Amino acid sequence: MMRLCYRPLERCLGRRSGDGLLWHTELKPHASGDFSMAVVQANSSLEDQSQVLTSPSATYVGVYDGHGGPEASRFVNRHLFPYLHKFQKEQGRLTSEVIKRAFNATEEDFIRLVKQSLPLMPKIASVGSCCLVGAISGSELYVANLGDSRAVLGRRGFDGEKSKVVAERLSTDHNVSCEKVRKEVESLHPDDSSIVVYCRGVWRVKGIIQVSRSIGDAYLKKPELNRDPVFQQYGNPVPLKRAVLTAEPSIVTRKLRPHDLFVIFASDGLWEHLSDEAAVEIVFKNPRAGIAKRLVGAALKEAAKKREMRYKDIKKIEKGIRRHFHDDITVIVIYLDHQKSSFHSKSTVGCITAPVDISSYHSDGVADEPSG
């Protein structure tokens, strides 16, 4: 089942738009409803990767927001789902432990690749990725994450609640800009007064990185890599006694209820410009087809407004330079149609993976093969 994720035909099942750096799917079926995807590129190399795997009995969602380069997010995009499938098959069902094992195996494999690649590619030691995974199996919803990509549920408001739709955050932002996360990191390193430093306008772990959990970032997890002469020639090493980041995911398990309408899975590029409530309102009030693209568009309009520009002018800016205006943005909206008794029949086994690089995809119509 998992090998379907890598068929080039299915990777390209998306539409072009007026923005040469935007890719999207209007609407596709999954086991309990429909879903919509959209990705807009800002970096020279797209660092966001994403995929949706569907079968008649389950739906899997992955959003991987890379930093320092695209290598880690591309690696996760190719390896995490196969590990989920392998461990679920061994266990006989999906569990939180299965998800943790898949995250851990992916992390171990990437760290091994880093060690092998270091002599020729020392910068790979500082490449990492946030990782957000959703899984719907029967009436159970699992959300697992590292970093600050986010999953937000939209549900009908109960009697007494002011809004017709309510935003309920399902994931934990592992970002030291949050006081709770900052205190968590400080409590784990009581002997290190500089474990979290305020610099360049934000809080950062060791003055370097905002997220406290990730796949990769090997030089902040393996002191021996930090001390490696090859890496020291390349980078700006920081003395480490032990790992300052972790790849242990936060996992939420939730029984789906009749009032649960949809889940928005998105990289932090979306949440930088839209609140949970604003995003949920947009999905609730608009047609399903192209809803992920609509959310990306709303974020880009906000980004333009902050720079006192017009939205159409943002779309003209080329990759790389565009990163000064907004981040790569990935959005996947999963609708939850509990009332449909025939939904199993409309969902087949398959996987849609967004292009590895939007600009390459639009120039020749074929997405690049993932590396790693």
C-alpha positions as CSV (number, residue, x, y, z in Angstrom):
1,M,0.0,0.0,0.0
2,M,2.7,2.5,1.0
3,R,4.6,2.2,-2.3
4,L,1.8,4.1,-4.0
5,C,3.2,7.3,-2.3
6,Y,6.0,7.4,-4.8
7,R,4.2,7.0,-8.1
8,P,5.1,10.1,-10.2
9,L,1.6,10.2,-11.7
10,E,-0.1,10.5,-8.4
11,R,2.5,13.0,-7.1
12,C,1.4,15.4,-9.9
13,L,-2.3,15.2,-9.4
14,G,-2.6,18.9,-8.8
15,R,-3.5,22.1,-10.6
16,R,-1.5,25.1,-11.7
17,S,-2.7,28.5,-10.8
18,G,-2.0,32.2,-11.6
19,D,0.8,32.0,-9.1
20,G,3.8,30.1,-10.5
21,L,4.9,29.1,-7.0
22,L,1.5,27.6,-6.0
23,W,0.2,24.0,-6.4
24,H,-3.1,22.7,-5.2
25,T,-5.8,20.0,-5.5
26,E,-9.4,21.1,-5.5
27,L,-11.0,18.2,-3.8
28,K,-10.4,14.5,-3.4
29,P,-12.2,11.7,-1.5
30,H,-10.9,9.9,1.5
31,A,-12.5,7.3,3.8
32,S,-14.7,9.6,5.8
33,G,-15.2,12.7,3.6
34,D,-13.2,14.9,1.2
35,F,-9.8,16.6,1.4
36,S,-8.1,19.6,-0.2
37,M,-4.3,20.4,-0.4
38,A,-2.3,23.5,-1.3
39,V,1.4,24.5,-1.2
40,V,3.0,27.8,-2.0
41,Q,6.8,28.0,-2.3
42,A,8.8,31.0,-0.9
43,N,12.3,29.5,-0.5
44,S,14.8,28.9,-3.3
45,S,14.3,25.2,-2.6
46,L,10.9,24.2,-1.2
47,E,11.4,23.1,2.4
48,D,7.8,22.1,3.0
49,Q,6.8,18.5,2.0
50,S,3.4,16.9,2.4
51,Q,1.2,13.9,1.5
52,V,-2.2,12.3,2.0
53,L,-2.6,8.5,1.9
54,T,-6.1,7.2,1.5
55,S,-7.6,3.7,1.8
56,P,-11.2,2.4,2.4
57,S,-10.5,2.1,6.1
58,A,-8.1,4.9,7.0
59,T,-6.6,8.2,6.1
60,Y,-3.1,9.5,6.8
61,V,-1.9,13.1,6.6
62,G,1.7,14.3,6.7
63,V,3.0,17.9,6.8
64,Y,6.8,18.3,7.1
65,D,8.3,21.8,7.4
66,G,12.0,21.7,6.8
67,H,14.6,24.3,8.0
68,G,18.3,24.7,7.0
69,G,17.5,23.0,3.7
70,P,15.0,20.6,2.1
71,E,16.9,17.3,2.8
72,A,15.2,16.4,6.1
73,S,11.6,17.1,5.1
74,R,12.2,15.2,1.8
75,F,13.6,12.3,3.8
76,V,10.6,12.2,6.2
77,N,8.3,12.4,3.2
78,R,9.7,9.2,1.8
79,H,10.3,7.2,5.0
80,L,7.7,8.0,7.7
81,F,4.6,6.5,6.1
82,P,6.3,3.2,5.2
83,Y,7.4,2.8,8.8
84,L,3.9,3.6,10.0
85,H,2.6,0.9,7.7
86,K,5.2,-1.6,8.8
87,F,4.7,-1.1,12.6
88,Q,0.9,-1.0,12.3
89,K,1.0,-4.3,10.4
90,E,3.2,-5.8,13.1
91,Q,0.9,-4.5,15.9
92,G,-2.3,-5.4,14.1
93,R,-3.7,-1.9,14.5
94,L,-2.8,1.7,14.8
95,T,-1.7,2.9,18.2
96,S,0.2,5.8,19.8
97,E,3.1,3.4,20.3
98,V,3.1,2.6,16.6
99,I,3.3,6.3,15.7
100,K,6.2,6.9,18.2
101,R,8.1,3.9,16.8
102,A,7.7,5.3,13.2
103,F,9.0,8.7,14.3
104,N,11.9,7.2,16.1
105,A,12.9,4.9,13.2
106,T,12.7,7.8,10.8
107,E,14.9,10.0,13.1
108,E,17.5,7.2,13.5
109,D,17.7,6.6,9.8
110,F,18.2,10.3,9.0
111,I,20.9,10.7,11.7
112,R,22.6,7.7,10.2
113,L,22.5,9.4,6.8
114,V,23.9,12.6,8.3
115,K,26.9,10.7,9.7
116,Q,27.5,9.0,6.4
117,S,27.2,12.2,4.4
118,L,29.1,14.6,6.7
119,P,32.5,14.4,5.0
120,L,31.1,15.5,1.6
121,M,28.1,17.5,2.8
122,P,28.8,19.0,6.3
123,K,25.8,21.3,6.2
124,I,23.4,18.3,6.4
125,A,24.2,18.2,10.2
126,S,22.2,21.4,10.6
127,V,19.3,20.4,8.5
128,G,16.0,19.5,10.2
129,S,12.3,19.3,9.9
130,C,9.1,19.8,11.9
131,C,6.8,16.9,11.5
132,L,3.0,16.8,11.8
133,V,1.0,13.6,11.2
134,G,-2.7,12.9,11.3
135,A,-4.4,9.5,11.1
136,I,-8.1,8.7,11.0
137,S,-8.8,5.0,11.7
138,G,-12.5,4.2,12.2
139,S,-13.8,6.7,14.7
140,E,-10.3,7.4,16.1
141,L,-8.3,10.5,15.3
142,Y,-4.5,10.6,16.1
143,V,-2.4,13.8,15.8
144,A,1.3,13.6,16.4
145,N,3.8,16.4,16.0
146,L,7.3,17.7,16.4
147,G,7.9,21.5,16.1
148,D,5.3,24.2,15.3
149,S,3.2,22.9,12.4
150,R,-0.3,22.8,13.7
151,A,-3.6,20.8,13.5
152,V,-6.8,22.6,14.3
153,L,-10.2,21.0,14.5
154,G,-13.3,22.9,13.4
155,R,-16.5,21.7,15.2
156,R,-20.0,23.0,15.6
157,G,-20.6,25.2,18.6
158,F,-22.5,23.8,21.5
159,D,-25.5,25.6,23.1
160,G,-24.1,28.5,25.0
161,E,-21.1,29.0,22.8
162,K,-21.1,32.3,20.9
163,S,-19.9,30.9,17.5
164,K,-21.5,28.5,15.1
165,V,-18.1,26.9,14.6
166,V,-15.4,26.6,17.2
167,A,-11.6,26.1,16.7
168,E,-10.0,23.5,18.8
169,R,-6.2,23.1,18.6
170,L,-5.2,19.5,18.6
171,S,-1.4,19.8,18.4
172,T,1.3,21.3,20.7
173,D,3.5,24.1,19.3
174,H,7.1,23.0,20.3
175,N,8.4,26.6,20.0
176,V,10.2,28.4,22.7
177,S,8.4,31.6,22.0
178,C,5.7,29.9,24.1
179,E,6.5,30.4,27.8
180,K,5.3,26.9,28.7
181,V,7.7,25.3,26.2
182,R,10.5,27.6,27.2
183,K,10.1,26.5,30.9
184,E,10.0,22.9,29.8
185,V,13.3,23.2,28.0
186,E,14.9,25.1,30.9
187,S,13.8,22.5,33.4
188,L,15.5,19.8,31.3
189,H,18.8,21.7,31.4
190,P,19.1,23.2,34.8
191,D,22.9,23.4,34.6
192,D,22.8,25.4,31.3
193,S,21.9,29.1,31.8
194,S,22.1,29.8,28.1
195,I,19.8,26.9,27.0
196,V,17.2,29.4,25.8
197,V,18.4,32.9,24.7
198,Y,16.4,35.9,23.5
199,C,18.1,37.1,20.3
200,R,17.2,38.7,17.0
201,G,13.8,39.5,18.4
202,V,12.7,36.0,19.4
203,W,13.5,33.2,21.9
204,R,15.8,30.5,20.6
205,V,17.3,27.3,21.9
206,K,21.1,28.0,22.3
207,G,20.4,31.2,20.4
208,I,20.0,29.2,17.2
209,I,16.6,27.6,16.7
210,Q,13.0,28.3,17.8
211,V,11.6,24.8,17.8
212,S,12.5,22.4,20.6
213,R,11.6,19.2,18.8
214,S,12.4,18.0,15.3
215,I,13.6,15.3,13.0
216,G,17.3,16.0,12.2
217,D,19.2,19.0,13.5
218,A,21.8,16.4,14.3
219,Y,24.5,18.9,15.5
220,L,22.1,19.9,18.3
221,K,21.5,16.3,19.3
222,K,24.8,14.6,18.9
223,P,27.7,16.3,20.6
224,E,30.2,14.3,18.6
225,L,28.9,15.8,15.4
226,N,29.1,19.3,16.8
227,R,32.8,18.6,17.6
228,D,33.6,17.0,14.3
229,P,36.4,19.0,12.5
230,V,34.6,18.8,9.2
231,F,31.4,20.4,10.7
232,Q,33.4,23.0,12.7
233,Q,35.0,24.2,9.4
234,Y,31.5,24.6,7.9
235,G,29.4,25.9,10.7
236,N,29.2,27.9,13.9
237,P,29.4,25.0,16.5
238,V,27.9,25.4,20.0
239,P,29.5,23.5,22.9
240,L,27.1,20.7,23.9
241,K,27.2,18.4,26.9
242,R,24.1,16.5,25.6
243,A,21.2,16.8,23.2
244,V,19.3,20.1,23.4
245,L,16.5,19.0,21.0
246,T,14.4,15.8,20.9
247,A,12.5,13.8,18.3
248,E,9.9,12.6,20.8
249,P,6.4,13.5,19.4
250,S,3.5,14.9,21.3
251,I,0.5,12.6,20.4
252,V,-3.2,13.4,20.9
253,T,-5.9,10.7,20.5
254,R,-9.5,11.7,20.1
255,K,-12.7,10.0,19.5
256,L,-14.5,11.7,16.5
257,R,-17.9,13.1,17.4
258,P,-20.9,14.1,15.3
259,H,-20.2,17.8,15.8
260,D,-16.6,17.5,14.5
261,L,-16.6,19.0,11.0
262,F,-13.0,19.2,9.6
263,V,-9.3,19.4,10.6
264,I,-6.8,21.9,9.2
265,F,-3.2,20.6,9.0
266,A,-0.7,23.3,8.1
267,S,2.9,24.4,8.4
268,D,3.6,27.4,10.6
269,G,3.7,29.6,7.4
270,L,-0.1,29.6,7.6
271,W,-0.4,30.3,11.3
272,E,2.1,33.1,11.1
273,H,-0.7,35.1,9.3
274,L,-4.0,33.5,10.4
275,S,-5.3,32.7,13.8
276,D,-6.9,29.3,14.5
277,E,-10.3,31.0,14.7
278,A,-9.8,32.9,11.4
279,A,-8.7,29.8,9.5
280,V,-11.7,27.7,10.9
281,E,-14.1,30.5,9.9
282,I,-12.8,30.5,6.3
283,V,-13.3,26.8,6.0
284,F,-16.7,26.8,7.6
285,K,-18.1,29.6,5.4
286,N,-16.8,28.7,2.0
287,P,-17.3,25.8,-0.5
288,R,-15.1,22.7,-0.1
289,A,-13.5,22.7,-3.6
290,G,-10.2,24.6,-3.4
291,I,-10.6,25.4,0.3
292,A,-6.9,24.7,1.0
293,K,-5.9,27.2,-1.8
294,R,-8.3,29.7,-0.3
295,L,-6.6,29.5,3.1
296,V,-3.2,29.9,1.4
297,G,-4.6,33.0,-0.4
298,A,-5.9,34.5,2.8
299,A,-2.5,34.1,4.4
300,L,-0.8,35.7,1.4
301,K,-3.2,38.6,1.6
302,E,-2.3,39.1,5.2
303,A,1.4,38.9,4.4
304,A,0.9,41.6,1.6
305,K,-1.0,43.8,4.0
306,K,1.8,43.7,6.5
307,R,4.2,45.0,3.9
308,E,1.7,47.5,2.5
309,M,1.6,45.7,-0.8
310,R,-1.1,44.3,-3.0
311,Y,-1.8,40.6,-3.0
312,K,-1.2,40.4,-6.8
313,D,2.2,41.9,-6.4
314,I,3.3,39.2,-3.9
315,K,2.5,36.6,-6.6
316,K,5.0,38.2,-9.0
317,I,8.0,37.9,-6.6
318,E,10.4,35.0,-7.4
319,K,11.4,32.2,-5.1
320,G,14.2,33.0,-2.7
321,I,13.4,36.7,-2.6
322,R,9.9,35.8,-1.8
323,R,11.0,34.3,1.6
324,H,11.4,37.9,2.8
325,F,7.6,38.3,2.5
326,H,6.3,34.9,3.7
327,D,7.4,31.3,4.4
328,D,6.7,28.2,2.4
329,I,3.0,27.4,3.3
330,T,1.4,23.9,3.2
331,V,-2.3,23.4,4.0
332,I,-4.4,20.2,4.0
333,V,-8.0,20.3,5.0
334,I,-9.7,17.0,5.9
335,Y,-13.5,17.0,6.1
336,L,-15.3,14.6,8.4
337,D,-18.6,13.4,7.1
338,H,-20.0,11.1,9.8
339,Q,-23.5,11.0,8.3
340,K,-22.4,9.4,5.0
341,S,-22.9,5.6,5.3
342,S,-21.5,4.9,1.8
343,F,-18.2,6.8,2.1
344,H,-16.1,3.6,2.1
345,S,-17.0,2.9,-1.5
346,K,-15.7,6.2,-2.8
347,S,-12.2,6.0,-1.4
348,T,-9.5,3.9,-3.0
349,V,-6.0,3.1,-1.9
350,G,-3.7,5.8,-3.1
351,C,-1.4,8.7,-2.1
352,I,-1.1,12.3,-3.3
353,T,2.2,13.9,-2.6
354,A,2.7,17.5,-3.3
355,P,5.6,18.3,-5.7
356,V,9.1,18.3,-4.2
357,D,9.6,21.7,-5.7
358,I,6.8,23.8,-7.1
359,S,8.9,25.9,-9.5
360,S,10.4,22.8,-11.1
361,Y,7.0,21.2,-11.3
362,H,5.5,24.2,-13.1
363,S,8.4,24.6,-15.5
364,D,8.3,21.0,-16.8
365,G,5.1,19.5,-15.5
366,V,7.0,16.8,-13.6
367,A,7.9,16.9,-9.9
368,D,11.5,16.2,-8.9
369,E,12.2,12.9,-7.3
370,P,12.9,13.2,-3.6
371,S,16.5,12.7,-2.6
372,G,17.7,10.7,0.4
